[in-house]
């Protein structure tokens, strides 16, 4: 954007506090017409809070918002839509016990326009169907079609691809590029940096409620983005790792029931989604920690381990025998389970949550049903755990840490 060009949207010094929690400290954002702009940051950086401020869901405590040079203060999503700002939030904004058509009429959205937008994306949906009976990926596409029906100048997409398979995600990217070609703009929030590099013109990065940089993703690549997102936290972690001596390192308690050579779970050169060439071996009594920013392939990895997805390449072995699971139940029968409401199983068009009992299986993943204390107890009994933790909010220490 040239220095004299008026941005389509400009937010300056946006601040928002919830009690003692400062969600946004002083955030700036500038989006040009005809641009796909990413909004990035670690968990808790303030991305969703800024989106809610722009779309009228919340009122910021301080700061200004302008649209095409005119100062505005959207007080509701409806008013934001009249200003040309149309959001698609992280969770479907639909009443589950009503039909899709009734939900559209509640918000004054044209049923025919939504149907036409779905058709343009190659999708069909019976709008008489109850929302509760529609699978989550289709609900996300429905929300997108509804936002497009408002013909916005700025389409705001808050982690829409997180719940989508790759084919539907590609349709979202096609819509984004088409919108840009029409001279409109897109604000895209995602944790998947490869999507940003492939799709976005610029990216604004938030850390602790403040924008710390605006970059061209294709120039610096993922490494530069991650370095900016983590900031001094990454440097401190490297310094601490260098200082840690063997005497200071945690020692795994010996397990009398297994030999050192025995391997319970092994991943060999796994490829699926954004996972590329992951390999590891897990021995009895071990807790294996996997840490990453969100969207870096950990969900695909655990879905493959749980039997929910089939690897494109590579092999998973349980006690030396290949795991060829076609369904999470196949993995459970072999003694491996993903605890908590993580596996969405669709049957007859209905999205269902599947909870698996963790107490009787030998390999588990942390979730809301598995704590670090439980994992340690399992390790002492000769079982093993694979755990995943997202990078904590920058500037804060995690309230608990799992042994690894």
Secondary structure, DSSP 8 states (H G I E B T S, - for coil): --TTS--SEEEEEEEEEETTEEEEEEEEEEE-TT-EEEEE-STTSSHHHHHHHHTTSS--SEEEEEETTEEE---SHHHHHHTTEEEE-SS--S-TTSBHHHHHHHTT--HHHHHHHHHHTT----TTSBGGGS-HHHHHHHHHHHHHTT--SEEEEESGGGG--HHHHHHHHHHHHHHHHTT-EEEEE-S-HHHHHHH-SEEEEEETTEEEEEE-HHHHHHHHHHHHHHTHHHHHHHHHHHH--TTTS------TTS-TT--SEEEEEEEETTEEEEEEEE-TT-EEEEEE-TTSSHHHHHHHHTTSS--SEEEEEETTEE---SSHHHHHHTTEE--STTEEEEETTEEEEE----TT-SEEE-BTTB-HHHHHHHHHTT-EEEEEEE---TTS--S-----
